[in-house]
Amino acid sequence: MLPAGTPADPDLRECLLGAIPALRAFAHALTDDGARGDDLVQDALLRAWTGADGAGDRDATAWLFTILRARFYAERRQRPRVGPRKREGFRPDRPERRAESVRPDRSETVRFREALRRLPDAQREALILVGGQRFTYGEAAAICGVAVGTLKSRVARARARLAAELERRPPRP
């Protein structure tokens, strides 16, 4: 629902609606939690809609990703860390997690997702933006607020780490 009195800009509305699937994929990969990811997307869309003047001449999709990423890290800074794991998305008490961890015949997709989850946040987001969302290195660097060389390095390290993890095969029964 839009805030009362907000002008209904049809171009901005179409841009926001068109970006939702990509924003959801990015948010879910960052949080490893569908509901929390959807909340981030909704918050980013609302902030973009109410602050549309802040976009200026920037690419609207990259601007949305920047807002979403900023909200993710702002929330992370505000929440106390619980348990030995840094990533809040890791919840060993989830039944589907336990079932996946003991099944030796997991699919390649599940193995890839688990390996992606274990990447450091900066590497994971860089890889998702460049490899998954197909942003250029320059666009992804702008979204993350880092130099292009830094982003390229993060992507390269993420790819190398994923390749190393995926080469390891689960033990056979």
N, C-alpha and C positions, 0 to 999 in steps of 0.2 A: 504494500500500500504506500502511496506517495504522500509526503507531508502536505497538509492543507496549504493551498495558495501557491504550490509549485507549478510553474508553467510546464505544459506538456510539449516539449520539443520532440517532434516525431523522429528527427535524425538521430538525436541522442538516445531516444528510446530504442530505436532499431539497433543501434550500436551496442547498447547495454544488453539487450536480449540476445543478440548474436554472439556475444562474448561469454555467455553463461556456461556453455559446455566446457570450454577451455579453462575458464576460471575454476569450475568445479573440479576438473581433473588436477589442476595445479594445487588447489586447496586440499584435496583429499590426499595427494602425495605428500604435502608438507605435514599434515596433521596425523595421517594414518587413522582418521576417525571421520566417518561420513557425516555425522550430525554436526560435529565441530567445523568440518570443512564447509558444509552448507551455510552455517552461521557466518563464517568468514566471508563467503561469497555475498551473502545478503548484506552484510555490513559494508563491504566494499562497494556494492552497487548503490546502496543508499547514500554513502559518502560521495560517490561520483555524481549521482543525480543532484544532490543538494549543493555540491561544490563544483558544478559544471564550468563555472567561469575560471576555475583553477587549471583547466586543461590547456588553455591557450591554443597554440598551434601544434601541440604534441600529438603523437599517434594515440588515439583514444584507447585502443586495446592495450598498448604498453602502459598507458597511464593507469588503467584498471588493475593490471598486474602489479604495478608499483604500489597502489593503494592496498591491495590484498596482502602483499608481502609485508608492508609496513604494519598492518594490523596484526598479522601473525606474530611478528617479533615483539610488538608492543604488548600483546597478551602474554606472550612467553615471559617477558621481563616482569610482568605484574604477578604471575602465578609462582607460588613457592615450588621448588623442585621437591618431588617426592620419590623416595626410593633411590636405589643405586644407579638407575638409568637416567641419562640426561633428557632423552626424548620423551615427551609426555604421551606420545601415541603408543608407546610400548606398554601393554597391559598383559602380563603373563596369566592373569586370571581369566582371560577371555577363552571360552571353551574351544572356539575354532582355532585359536593359536595353539593350544595344547594338542589338539588333534593333528594339526599340520606338523608340529614338531616331532611327532613320533611315527609318522607315516613315511616309510622309505621310498614309496613310489609316487612322490609328489610330481605334479606337472612342471614343465619348464616355466610356465607363467608364474606359478606360485614361488618357485625358486628365485625367479627374477625379482618379484615383488619383495621377497624377504631380503635379498641382497641390496635392493634399492633402499629399503627401510634402514639398513645398517650404515649407509653412507652418512657422513657428516652433513648437517643441514645445508651448509654453503655449497657443497659439491652436488648434493641431490637437487637443489633448486636450480643450479646452473645447468645441470644435465637435462632436467625436465624442460626448462625454458628453451634451450637450444635443440635438443634432440626430440623432445615430445611436442612442444608447442611451435617449433620451427621459427623462433625468433632468430635474427642474425646475432652474431656475437656482440655487435655494437648495441643493438636494442636490449639484449639481455643484460649487458653490463650497465646500461642506463637504468633498467628496472631494479637491479641489485645495488646500484650506487657504487660500483667499483670500476676500475680501469679495465679496458678490453683485454689486456694481457693477463690480468688477474682472473678474469672470467674464463679465458681460454685455458689457463692452467688448472682451474677447478674442474672444467669439463674433462680435460685430459686425465687428471688424477681419478675422477669418478669413473671414467670409462675403463681405465686400467684396473681399478679396484673391482669393478663389476666383472670384468673378464676373468680376473684371477679367481674370484669367488665362484663364478659359474663353471669354471673348468673343473673345480672339485666336484666330484660326484657323490651323492648321498650313499651311505653304505648299503649294500645289498643284504637281504635277510638270509 
